[in-house]
Amino acid sequence: SQQGEEDPQALSIQEGENATMNCSYKTSINNLQWYRQNSGRGLVHLILIRSNEREKHSGRLRVTLDTSKKSSSLLITASRAADTASYFCATVGGGADGLTFGKGTHLIIQP
Amino acid sequence: DTAVSQTPKYLVTQMGNDKSIKCEQNLGHDTMYWYKQDSKKFLKIMFSYNNKELIINETVPNRFSPKSPDKAHLNLHINSLELGDSAVYFCASSLRGAETQYFGPGTRLLVL
């Protein structure tokens, strides 16, 4: 069964605004990662948060993790047109090496 | 100096054919993966290889077979292609035990 569920499935905002995407998962995890996929391209790793961390920052990205609710959020501040992409959360847990991805949020930044 | 490369980028073929997709990484990683992304953009792992040994095999048909001539390459062979095999296939690599994976650009397979 699918591990992660992103919410919303699609998000359209104006350039300069903040974008928040949420992810829920079902099983125990060692860490949770966020990846970005530009249209027609491969996935690029953005940020990783470990199960014992609650918040992490990287540039304009802020990730939170609530293991009690099995959820994470990705905040992109001061959005730019180049942030238009699909964003996926992914988890690794239980000793498996492969990533289990959510369905993704398609983010559109209107110029 | 591409990190993870795949060929071909596009593949259009008839049902019933056999095809291969190649993947190469120059990152010195010891683990490689194949993922399938369907038309709804859902990504699912198919295989992973570590030191030439299969360590994950999700429930994929045995028409799909990964082949790794060395730890820098993991090719995907698909026999008797079916319409439902149409998807984007991504190769990825990592160091065993490392959490971050590096993805190739994808191969868009269309079965007619």
gemmi code that builds the backbone of each chain (N, CA, C; Angstrom):
import gemmi

chains = {
    "A": [
        ("SER", (0.857, -1.182, 0.000), (0.000, 0.000, 0.000), (0.893, 1.232, 0.000)),
        ("GLN", (0.329, 2.333, -0.459), (1.095, 3.551, -0.571), (1.464, 4.067, 0.806)),
        ("GLN", (2.729, 4.534, 0.915), (3.190, 5.000, 2.204), (2.786, 6.430, 2.477)),
        ("GLY", (3.079, 7.321, 1.518), (2.848, 8.737, 1.767), (1.687, 9.276, 0.952)),
        ("GLU", (1.008, 10.240, 1.568), (-0.067, 10.920, 0.868), (0.221, 12.403, 0.976)),
        ("GLU", (0.378, 13.073, -0.172), (0.592, 14.503, -0.125), (-0.731, 15.255, -0.214)),
        ("ASP", (-0.701, 16.418, 0.360), (-1.890, 17.251, 0.396), (-1.429, 18.690, 0.318)),
        ("PRO", (-1.903, 19.535, -0.557), (-2.915, 19.192, -1.570), (-2.294, 18.476, -2.764)),
        ("GLN", (-3.091, 17.986, -3.659), (-2.569, 17.349, -4.864), (-2.053, 18.402, -5.827)),
        ("ALA", (-2.685, 19.584, -5.806), (-2.228, 20.673, -6.661), (-2.377, 21.979, -5.896)),
        ("LEU", (-1.452, 22.894, -6.156), (-1.434, 24.177, -5.451), (-0.932, 25.242, -6.401)),
        ("SER", (-1.712, 26.303, -6.549), (-1.326, 27.408, -7.415), (-1.300, 28.689, -6.593)),
        ("ILE", (-0.144, 29.366, -6.575), (-0.019, 30.593, -5.782), (0.717, 31.646, -6.600)),
        ("GLN", (0.686, 32.866, -6.105), (1.395, 33.957, -6.760), (2.855, 33.969, -6.334)),
        ("GLU", (3.702, 34.391, -7.237), (5.120, 34.525, -6.939), (5.303, 35.423, -5.723)),
        ("GLY", (6.192, 34.998, -4.843), (6.435, 35.765, -3.627), (5.693, 35.227, -2.425)),
        ("GLU", (4.603, 34.508, -2.659), (3.848, 33.930, -1.542), (4.560, 32.667, -1.038)),
        ("ASN", (4.119, 32.226, 0.129), (4.658, 30.983, 0.686), (3.784, 29.807, 0.270)),
        ("ALA", (4.419, 28.660, 0.062), (3.697, 27.449, -0.322), (3.911, 26.387, 0.738)),
        ("THR", (2.839, 25.778, 1.173), (2.924, 24.713, 2.175), (2.311, 23.439, 1.626)),
        ("MET", (3.075, 22.359, 1.736), (2.601, 21.058, 1.308), (2.713, 20.105, 2.479)),
        ("ASN", (1.765, 19.198, 2.568), (1.740, 18.258, 3.682), (1.859, 16.825, 3.183)),
        ("CYS", (2.360, 15.990, 4.060), (2.548, 14.587, 3.729), (2.196, 13.752, 4.948)),
        ("SER", (1.462, 12.675, 4.735), (1.186, 11.744, 5.825), (1.708, 10.368, 5.433)),
        ("TYR", (2.121, 9.606, 6.410), (2.644, 8.276, 6.143), (2.061, 7.290, 7.143)),
        ("LYS", (2.297, 6.009, 6.897), (1.547, 5.018, 7.664), (2.386, 4.182, 8.622)),
        ("THR", (3.642, 3.931, 8.268), (4.444, 3.044, 9.109), (5.540, 3.820, 9.822)),
        ("SER", (6.280, 3.137, 10.681), (7.382, 3.807, 11.379), (8.494, 4.121, 10.379)),
        ("ILE", (9.203, 5.197, 10.626), (10.227, 5.646, 9.686), (11.534, 5.935, 10.409)),
        ("ASN", (12.626, 5.899, 9.676), (13.920, 6.361, 10.162), (14.129, 7.827, 9.799)),
        ("ASN", (13.613, 8.179, 8.633), (13.702, 9.562, 8.202), (12.650, 9.809, 7.129)),
        ("LEU", (12.448, 11.060, 6.802), (11.529, 11.430, 5.733), (12.246, 12.433, 4.845)),
        ("GLN", (12.071, 12.262, 3.566), (12.765, 13.133, 2.621), (11.746, 13.814, 1.704)),
        ("TRP", (12.161, 14.942, 1.157), (11.363, 15.631, 0.146), (12.197, 15.735, -1.124)),
        ("TYR", (11.530, 15.427, -2.246), (12.156, 15.509, -3.546), (11.330, 16.435, -4.436)),
        ("ARG", (12.002, 17.040, -5.398), (11.328, 17.884, -6.389), (11.504, 17.257, -7.768)),
        ("GLN", (10.447, 17.325, -8.567), (10.506, 16.836, -9.937), (9.993, 17.937, -10.857)),
        ("ASN", (10.899, 18.490, -11.653), (10.476, 19.435, -12.675), (9.868, 18.659, -13.832)),
        ("SER", (9.018, 19.312, -14.590), (8.287, 18.647, -15.659), (9.239, 17.949, -16.617)),
        ("GLY", (9.021, 16.663, -16.822), (9.828, 15.909, -17.763), (11.239, 15.596, -17.295)),
        ("ARG", (11.489, 15.760, -16.020), (12.834, 15.538, -15.507), (12.820, 14.491, -14.395)),
        ("GLY", (14.031, 14.165, -13.918), (14.154, 13.254, -12.789), (13.928, 13.959, -11.468)),
        ("LEU", (14.035, 13.201, -10.395), (13.807, 13.756, -9.070), (15.098, 14.274, -8.465)),
        ("VAL", (14.970, 15.361, -7.745), (16.119, 15.975, -7.080), (15.841, 16.031, -5.586)),
        ("HIS", (16.791, 15.552, -4.804), (16.648, 15.557, -3.346), (16.718, 16.983, -2.825)),
        ("LEU", (15.745, 17.340, -1.955), (15.712, 18.680, -1.394), (16.221, 18.704, 0.052)),
        ("ILE", (15.641, 17.848, 0.868), (15.929, 17.941, 2.295), (15.512, 16.636, 2.974)),
        ("LEU", (16.214, 16.295, 4.034), (15.926, 15.084, 4.801), (15.770, 15.468, 6.262)),
        ("ILE", (14.771, 14.901, 6.899), (14.571, 15.127, 8.332), (14.504, 13.762, 9.009)),
        ("ARG", (15.237, 13.627, 10.094), (15.299, 12.337, 10.783), (14.147, 12.213, 11.774)),
        ("SER", (13.882, 11.000, 12.161), (12.719, 10.738, 13.007), (12.838, 11.392, 14.377)),
        ("ASN", (14.060, 11.733, 14.813), (14.222, 12.388, 16.122), (14.310, 13.917, 15.994)),
        ("GLU", (14.063, 14.432, 14.792), (14.055, 15.876, 14.575), (12.623, 16.346, 14.383)),
        ("ARG", (12.368, 17.584, 14.730), (11.021, 18.133, 14.577), (10.947, 19.182, 13.494)),
        ("GLU", (12.077, 19.843, 13.250), (12.070, 20.908, 12.249), (13.468, 21.016, 11.646)),
        ("LYS", (13.491, 21.375, 10.369), (14.777, 21.544, 9.706), (14.643, 22.623, 8.640)),
        ("HIS", (15.714, 23.401, 8.457), (15.695, 24.476, 7.473), (16.809, 24.267, 6.465)),
        ("SER", (16.526, 24.703, 5.221), (17.566, 24.720, 4.202), (17.198, 25.813, 3.214)),
        ("GLY", (17.892, 26.943, 3.315), (17.565, 28.067, 2.440), (16.131, 28.516, 2.633)),
        ("ARG", (15.369, 28.507, 1.559), (13.949, 28.906, 1.636), (13.031, 27.747, 2.016)),
        ("LEU", (13.595, 26.609, 2.322), (12.795, 25.434, 2.681), (12.765, 25.232, 4.188)),
        ("ARG", (11.581, 24.883, 4.662), (11.422, 24.523, 6.073), (10.576, 23.259, 6.127)),
        ("VAL", (11.103, 22.247, 6.785), (10.395, 20.976, 6.914), (10.102, 20.720, 8.379)),
        ("THR", (8.914, 20.234, 8.639), (8.563, 19.800, 9.987), (8.175, 18.336, 9.946)),
        ("LEU", (8.324, 17.682, 11.072), (7.969, 16.277, 11.190), (7.281, 16.046, 12.521)),
        ("ASP", (6.125, 15.428, 12.470), (5.379, 15.061, 13.673), (5.174, 13.555, 13.636)),
        ("THR", (6.030, 12.834, 14.332), (5.957, 11.372, 14.277), (4.726, 10.839, 15.002)),
        ("SER", (4.188, 11.610, 15.937), (2.981, 11.136, 16.643), (1.777, 11.151, 15.706)),
        ("LYS", (1.784, 12.091, 14.761), (0.696, 12.172, 13.788), (1.087, 11.550, 12.453)),
        ("LYS", (2.337, 11.087, 12.385), (2.845, 10.513, 11.134), (2.614, 11.497, 9.983)),
        ("SER", (3.104, 12.705, 10.165), (2.922, 13.713, 9.125), (4.127, 14.633, 9.056)),
        ("SER", (4.283, 15.251, 7.890), (5.370, 16.196, 7.650), (4.828, 17.316, 6.783)),
        ("SER", (5.459, 18.476, 6.885), (5.083, 19.569, 5.994), (6.344, 20.187, 5.401)),
        ("LEU", (6.194, 20.662, 4.176), (7.266, 21.370, 3.485), (6.774, 22.772, 3.193)),
        ("LEU", (7.507, 23.749, 3.676), (7.179, 25.150, 3.431), (8.253, 25.745, 2.537)),
        ("ILE", (7.825, 26.355, 1.449), (8.727, 27.103, 0.580), (8.373, 28.565, 0.744)),
        ("THR", (9.302, 29.358, 1.231), (9.025, 30.774, 1.444), (9.429, 31.585, 0.215)),
        ("ALA", (8.770, 32.734, 0.066), (9.106, 33.673, -1.021), (9.231, 32.931, -2.348)),
        ("SER", (8.150, 32.282, -2.762), (8.198, 31.400, -3.935), (8.611, 32.159, -5.202)),
        ("ARG", (9.228, 31.395, -6.096), (9.672, 31.920, -7.390), (9.088, 31.078, -8.494)),
        ("ALA", (9.046, 31.627, -9.691), (8.507, 30.873, -10.826), (9.249, 29.547, -11.009)),
        ("ALA", (10.558, 29.548, -10.730), (11.369, 28.348, -10.891), (11.011, 27.253, -9.894)),
        ("ASP", (10.218, 27.582, -8.878), (9.784, 26.559, -7.910), (8.641, 25.710, -8.461)),
        ("THR", (8.097, 26.106, -9.615), (7.031, 25.317, -10.231), (7.543, 23.903, -10.514)),
        ("ALA", (6.899, 22.923, -9.906), (7.355, 21.536, -10.009), (6.397, 20.662, -9.215)),
        ("SER", (6.650, 19.362, -9.251), (5.942, 18.440, -8.367), (6.851, 18.111, -7.197)),
        ("TYR", (6.274, 18.043, -6.020), (7.045, 17.782, -4.804), (6.541, 16.489, -4.171)),
        ("PHE", (7.487, 15.626, -3.841), (7.152, 14.314, -3.291), (7.822, 14.121, -1.939)),
        ("CYS", (7.082, 13.559, -1.012), (7.729, 13.081, 0.201), (8.062, 11.606, 0.000)),
        ("ALA", (9.093, 11.166, 0.685), (9.527, 9.782, 0.552), (10.058, 9.298, 1.892)),
        ("THR", (9.836, 8.055, 2.152), (10.278, 7.488, 3.421), (11.105, 6.235, 3.206)),
        ("VAL", (12.000, 5.992, 4.158), (12.759, 4.755, 4.221), (12.573, 4.236, 5.633)),
        ("GLY", (12.163, 2.999, 5.754), (11.962, 2.495, 7.100), (11.916, 0.992, 7.113)),
        ("GLY", (12.073, 0.404, 8.275), (11.965, -1.036, 8.420), (13.083, -1.806, 7.763)),
        ("GLY", (14.213, -1.144, 7.488), (15.350, -1.852, 6.909), (15.361, -1.905, 5.408)),
        ("ALA", (14.283, -1.453, 4.772), (14.257, -1.471, 3.309), (15.131, -0.359, 2.768)),
        ("ASP", (15.769, -0.591, 1.648), (16.639, 0.420, 1.061), (15.941, 1.307, 0.055)),
        ("GLY", (14.852, 0.841, -0.532), (14.167, 1.636, -1.527), (13.310, 2.715, -0.883)),
        ("LEU", (13.042, 3.745, -1.624), (12.190, 4.828, -1.160), (10.745, 4.524, -1.490)),
        ("THR", (9.865, 4.863, -0.556), (8.430, 4.776, -0.794), (7.919, 6.199, -0.923)),
        ("PHE", (7.350, 6.520, -2.065), (6.940, 7.888, -2.357), (5.450, 8.094, -2.145)),
        ("GLY", (5.086, 9.333, -1.833), (3.702, 9.755, -1.839), (3.285, 10.114, -3.253)),
        ("LYS", (2.043, 10.564, -3.404), (1.507, 10.861, -4.726), (2.014, 12.182, -5.274)),
        ("GLY", (2.504, 13.059, -4.427), (3.064, 14.313, -4.897), (2.087, 15.465, -4.897)),
        ("THR", (2.634, 16.659, -4.745), (1.870, 17.906, -4.874), (2.423, 18.658, -6.062)),
        ("HIS", (1.531, 19.010, -6.990), (1.970, 19.796, -8.138), (1.828, 21.270, -7.796)),
        ("LEU", (2.939, 21.962, -7.714), (2.973, 23.369, -7.327), (3.172, 24.243, -8.561)),
        ("ILE", (2.290, 25.207, -8.727), (2.413, 26.167, -9.826), (2.569, 27.554, -9.228)),
        ("ILE", (3.643, 28.229, -9.618), (3.878, 29.597, -9.161), (3.542, 30.532, -10.310)),
        ("GLN", (2.537, 31.352, -10.075), (2.093, 32.305, -11.095), (2.963, 33.551, -11.031)),
        ("PRO", (3.534, 33.976, -12.165), (4.410, 35.161, -12.147), (3.628, 36.455, -11.942)),
    ],
    "B": [
        ("ASP", (29.552, 15.397, -17.464), (29.780, 14.850, -16.132), (28.473, 14.513, -15.442)),
        ("THR", (27.519, 13.956, -16.235), (26.221, 13.585, -15.686), (26.393, 12.518, -14.618)),
        ("ALA", (25.676, 12.658, -13.496), (25.838, 11.745, -12.382), (25.167, 10.392, -12.670)),
        ("VAL", (23.869, 10.445, -13.005), (23.119, 9.228, -13.334), (22.508, 9.450, -14.712)),
        ("SER", (22.849, 8.604, -15.642), (22.347, 8.764, -17.003), (21.566, 7.533, -17.428)),
        ("GLN", (20.581, 7.764, -18.283), (19.758, 6.673, -18.797), (19.655, 6.806, -20.311)),
        ("THR", (19.599, 5.677, -20.970), (19.338, 5.670, -22.410), (18.416, 4.502, -22.731)),
        ("PRO", (17.462, 4.696, -23.652), (17.190, 5.962, -24.322), (16.326, 6.874, -23.452)),
        ("LYS", (16.149, 8.087, -23.894), (15.269, 9.010, -23.185), (13.805, 8.717, -23.521)),
        ("TYR", (13.560, 8.335, -24.767), (12.226, 7.973, -25.212), (12.296, 6.611, -25.887)),
        ("LEU", (11.252, 5.817, -25.692), (11.206, 4.495, -26.296), (9.757, 4.203, -26.672)),
        ("VAL", (9.515, 4.081, -27.963), (8.180, 3.754, -28.463), (8.284, 2.403, -29.153)),
        ("THR", (7.421, 1.474, -28.763), (7.542, 0.124, -29.277), (6.182, -0.552, -29.337)),
        ("GLN", (6.139, -1.673, -30.022), (4.893, -2.424, -30.162), (4.749, -3.431, -29.033)),
        ("MET", (3.506, -3.740, -28.739), (3.201, -4.790, -27.767), (3.889, -6.081, -28.166)),
        ("GLY", (4.406, -6.794, -27.201), (5.012, -8.090, -27.469), (6.520, -8.030, -27.706)),
        ("ASN", (7.025, -6.825, -27.973), (8.466, -6.696, -28.194), (9.248, -6.820, -26.893)),
        ("ASP", (10.554, -7.029, -27.044), (11.480, -7.040, -25.907), (12.374, -5.809, -26.036)),
        ("LYS", (12.556, -5.102, -24.922), (13.379, -3.901, -24.967), (14.241, -3.800, -23.715)),
        ("SER", (15.287, -2.986, -23.822), (16.172, -2.741, -22.678), (16.371, -1.256, -22.479)),
        ("ILE", (16.504, -0.887, -21.228), (16.849, 0.490, -20.853), (18.145, 0.414, -20.063)),
        ("LYS", (19.077, 1.321, -20.412), (20.376, 1.281, -19.752), (20.498, 2.404, -18.733)),
        ("CYS", (21.250, 2.133, -17.684), (21.509, 3.132, -16.649), (22.961, 3.049, -16.224)),
        ("GLU", (23.566, 4.212, -16.089), (24.952, 4.276, -15.636), (25.096, 5.405, -14.624)),
        ("GLN", (25.904, 5.154, -13.585), (26.185, 6.214, -12.618), (27.695, 6.322, -12.424)),
        ("ASN", (28.153, 7.567, -12.303), (29.587, 7.813, -12.116), (29.861, 8.424, -10.747)),
        ("LEU", (28.995, 8.104, -9.783), (29.125, 8.653, -8.437), (29.877, 7.730, -7.490)),
        ("GLY", (30.253, 6.558, -7.970), (30.932, 5.613, -7.089), (29.996, 4.933, -6.107)),
        ("HIS", (28.708, 5.001, -6.369), (27.726, 4.361, -5.485), (27.723, 2.855, -5.670)),
        ("ASP", (27.293, 2.153, -4.622), (27.296, 0.693, -4.698), (25.884, 0.115, -4.792)),
        ("THR", (24.883, 0.974, -4.779), (23.505, 0.491, -4.861), (22.772, 1.272, -5.941)),
        ("MET", (22.033, 0.542, -6.783), (21.263, 1.178, -7.854), (19.844, 0.663, -7.814)),
        ("TYR", (18.933, 1.475, -8.338), (17.502, 1.180, -8.232), (16.805, 1.466, -9.559)),
        ("TRP", (15.667, 0.815, -9.735), (14.740, 1.173, -10.807), (13.380, 1.473, -10.187)),
        ("TYR", (12.812, 2.619, -10.627), (11.476, 3.022, -10.203), (10.597, 3.162, -11.440)),
        ("LYS", (9.299, 2.961, -11.254), (8.324, 3.169, -12.320), (7.390, 4.295, -11.891)),
        ("GLN", (7.195, 5.276, -12.788), (6.236, 6.352, -12.521), (5.092, 6.237, -13.514)),
        ("ASP", (3.891, 6.035, -13.012), (2.759, 5.832, -13.905), (2.178, 7.158, -14.377)),
        ("SER", (1.091, 7.063, -15.132), (0.503, 8.262, -15.739), (-0.041, 9.234, -14.699)),
        ("LYS", (-0.297, 8.756, -13.499), (-0.756, 9.633, -12.423), (0.406, 10.131, -11.566)),
        ("LYS", (1.606, 9.909, -12.056), (2.834, 10.389, -11.402), (3.177, 9.617, -10.130)),
        ("PHE", (2.537, 8.497, -9.904), (2.858, 7.706, -8.725), (4.131, 6.917, -8.972)),
        ("LEU", (5.091, 7.056, -8.062), (6.399, 6.408, -8.172), (6.450, 5.175, -7.293)),
        ("LYS", (6.937, 4.083, -7.868), (7.046, 2.867, -7.084), (8.359, 2.179, -7.392)),
        ("ILE", (9.028, 1.716, -6.349), (10.287, 1.028, -6.569), (10.046, -0.334, -7.188)),
        ("MET", (10.913, -0.689, -8.120), (10.833, -1.997, -8.754), (11.945, -2.922, -8.254)),
        ("PHE", (13.168, -2.441, -8.347), (14.322, -3.265, -7.967), (15.374, -2.396, -7.312)),
        ("SER", (16.223, -3.031, -6.511), (17.472, -2.397, -6.151), (18.569, -3.461, -6.175)),
        ("TYR", (19.753, -3.043, -6.527), (20.904, -3.935, -6.628), (22.028, -3.373, -5.790)),
        ("ASN", (22.667, -4.237, -5.010), (23.835, -3.858, -4.235), (24.912, -4.882, -4.486)),
        ("ASN", (26.063, -4.423, -4.986), (27.176, -5.324, -5.271), (26.720, -6.534, -6.085)),
        ("LYS", (25.962, -6.246, -7.131), (25.494, -7.246, -8.082), (24.458, -8.207, -7.506)),
        ("GLU", (23.975, -7.933, -6.347), (22.949, -8.814, -5.785), (21.645, -8.071, -5.604)),
        ("LEU", (20.577, -8.726, -5.991), (19.259, -8.131, -5.848), (18.897, -8.094, -4.378)),
        ("ILE", (18.558, -6.927, -3.880), (18.191, -6.854, -2.474), (16.735, -6.470, -2.255)),
        ("ILE", (16.097, -5.908, -3.290), (14.659, -5.673, -3.198), (14.050, -6.089, -4.525)),
        ("ASN", (12.993, -6.788, -4.485), (12.234, -7.066, -5.683), (10.763, -6.917, -5.341)),
        ("GLU", (10.202, -5.752, -5.626), (8.796, -5.540, -5.353), (7.968, -6.416, -6.316)),
        ("THR", (6.699, -6.400, -6.136), (5.844, -7.315, -6.920), (5.742, -6.828, -8.357)),
        ("VAL", (6.816, -7.083, -9.117), (6.780, -6.763, -10.541), (6.745, -8.057, -11.330)),
        ("PRO", (6.181, -8.037, -12.522), (6.125, -9.260, -13.330), (7.524, -9.749, -13.675)),
        ("ASN", (7.684, -11.056, -13.818), (9.015, -11.576, -14.137), (9.419, -11.295, -15.574)),
        ("ARG", (8.571, -10.569, -16.308), (8.984, -10.085, -17.633), (10.043, -8.982, -17.485)),
        ("PHE", (10.112, -8.415, -16.294), (11.106, -7.379, -16.014), (12.301, -8.025, -15.331)),
        ("SER", (13.487, -7.778, -15.866), (14.668, -8.348, -15.231), (15.795, -7.328, -15.231)),
        ("PRO", (16.304, -7.002, -14.063), (17.469, -6.108, -13.990), (18.739, -6.903, -14.232)),
        ("LYS", (19.679, -6.243, -14.890), (20.968, -6.890, -15.147), (22.064, -5.879, -14.833)),
        ("SER", (23.014, -6.276, -14.015), (24.074, -5.372, -13.595), (25.434, -5.945, -13.969)),
        ("PRO", (26.041, -5.479, -15.066), (27.362, -5.974, -15.464), (28.469, -5.547, -14.504)),
        ("ASP", (28.262, -4.410, -13.838), (29.202, -3.931, -12.824), (28.451, -2.935, -11.956)),
        ("LYS", (29.075, -2.479, -10.887), (28.307, -1.685, -9.927), (27.984, -0.289, -10.431)),
        ("ALA", (28.517, 0.101, -11.585), (28.184, 1.406, -12.153), (27.017, 1.335, -13.125)),
        ("HIS", (26.555, 0.137, -13.426), (25.497, -0.037, -14.419), (24.398, -0.950, -13.881)),
        ("LEU", (23.169, -0.558, -14.150), (22.024, -1.428, -13.874), (21.037, -1.254, -15.009)),
        ("ASN", (20.963, -2.261, -15.870), (20.085, -2.198, -17.033), (18.779, -2.912, -16.726)),
        ("LEU", (17.728, -2.478, -17.388), (16.407, -3.066, -17.182), (15.942, -3.699, -18.484)),
        ("HIS", (15.731, -5.001, -18.465), (15.232, -5.712, -19.626), (13.757, -6.014, -19.428)),
        ("ILE", (12.988, -5.784, -20.470), (11.551, -6.043, -20.392), (11.172, -6.938, -21.567)),
        ("ASN", (10.613, -8.082, -21.271), (10.182, -9.022, -22.300), (8.679, -8.914, -22.520)),
        ("SER", (8.265, -9.230, -23.724), (6.831, -9.297, -24.060), (6.078, -8.074, -23.533)),
        ("LEU", (6.467, -6.923, -24.002), (5.904, -5.671, -23.506), (4.390, -5.629, -23.641)),
        ("GLU", (3.750, -5.049, -22.626), (2.301, -4.906, -22.602), (1.943, -3.421, -22.527)),
        ("LEU", (0.691, -3.120, -22.894), (0.242, -1.730, -22.890), (0.447, -1.083, -21.517)),
        ("GLY", (0.198, -1.867, -20.476), (0.300, -1.336, -19.117), (1.725, -1.039, -18.675)),
        ("ASP", (2.691, -1.428, -19.488), (4.078, -1.124, -19.144), (4.435, 0.314, -19.505)),
        ("SER", (3.565, 0.979, -20.243), (3.808, 2.377, -20.598), (3.913, 3.213, -19.335)),
        ("ALA", (5.040, 3.902, -19.205), (5.313, 4.668, -17.980), (6.652, 5.360, -18.168)),
        ("VAL", (7.054, 6.083, -17.144), (8.405, 6.637, -17.114), (9.205, 5.808, -16.120)),
        ("TYR", (10.348, 5.341, -16.534), (11.192, 4.507, -15.687), (12.420, 5.316, -15.275)),
        ("PHE", (12.634, 5.369, -13.964), (13.757, 6.122, -13.418), (14.762, 5.188, -12.781)),
        ("CYS", (16.003, 5.440, -13.089), (17.106, 4.780, -12.428), (17.609, 5.713, -11.324)),
        ("ALA", (18.101, 5.145, -10.248), (18.662, 5.945, -9.153), (19.835, 5.196, -8.547)),
        ("SER", (20.654, 5.919, -7.802), (21.775, 5.262, -7.128), (22.023, 5.900, -5.773)),
        ("SER", (22.698, 5.165, -4.931), (23.076, 5.668, -3.607), (24.186, 4.791, -3.054)),
        ("LEU", (24.746, 5.225, -1.942), (25.630, 4.360, -1.171), (24.751, 3.525, -0.254)),
        ("ARG", (25.082, 2.261, -0.103), (24.293, 1.387, 0.774), (24.239, 1.977, 2.160)),
        ("GLY", (23.031, 2.134, 2.677), (22.873, 2.712, 4.005), (22.663, 4.206, 3.992)),
        ("ALA", (22.996, 4.857, 2.873), (22.760, 6.303, 2.774), (21.300, 6.540, 2.447)),
        ("GLU", (20.781, 7.632, 2.954), (19.355, 7.856, 2.747), (19.038, 8.532, 1.424)),
        ("THR", (19.909, 9.381, 0.954), (19.630, 10.157, -0.243), (19.934, 9.359, -1.495)),
        ("GLN", (19.014, 9.417, -2.456), (19.226, 8.752, -3.732), (19.324, 9.807, -4.831)),
        ("TYR", (20.083, 9.479, -5.860), (20.299, 10.371, -6.990), (19.641, 9.742, -8.210)),
        ("PHE", (18.785, 10.515, -8.856), (17.955, 9.981, -9.930), (18.461, 10.379, -11.303)),
        ("GLY", (18.243, 9.480, -12.258), (18.474, 9.788, -13.645), (17.314, 10.585, -14.211)),
        ("PRO", (17.410, 10.997, -15.472), (16.384, 11.846, -16.078), (15.120, 11.110, -16.490)),
        ("GLY", (15.158, 9.781, -16.466), (13.975, 9.017, -16.826), (13.971, 8.553, -18.274)),
        ("THR", (13.312, 7.431, -18.495), (13.068, 6.907, -19.848), (11.568, 6.789, -20.019)),
        ("ARG", (11.054, 7.481, -21.032), (9.609, 7.465, -21.273), (9.294, 6.353, -22.253)),
        ("LEU", (8.630, 5.316, -21.747), (8.296, 4.145, -22.541), (6.828, 4.195, -22.936)),
        ("LEU", (6.579, 4.055, -24.226), (5.212, 4.005, -24.732), (5.047, 2.713, -25.520)),
        ("VAL", (4.124, 1.891, -25.083), (3.851, 0.626, -25.749), (2.555, 0.767, -26.540)),
        ("LEU", (2.629, 0.524, -27.842), (1.456, 0.696, -28.713), (0.806, -0.646, -29.038)),
    ],
}
model = gemmi.Model(1)
for chain_id, residues in chains.items():
    chain = gemmi.Chain(chain_id)
    for i, (resn, *xyz) in enumerate(residues, 1):
        res = gemmi.Residue()
        res.name, res.seqid = resn, gemmi.SeqId(i, " ")
        for name, pos in zip(("N", "CA", "C"), xyz):
            atom = gemmi.Atom()
            atom.name, atom.element = name, gemmi.Element(name[0])
            atom.pos, atom.b_iso = gemmi.Position(*pos), 0.0
            res.add_atom(atom)
        chain.add_residue(res)
    model.add_chain(chain)
structure = gemmi.Structure()
structure.add_model(model)
structure.setup_entities()
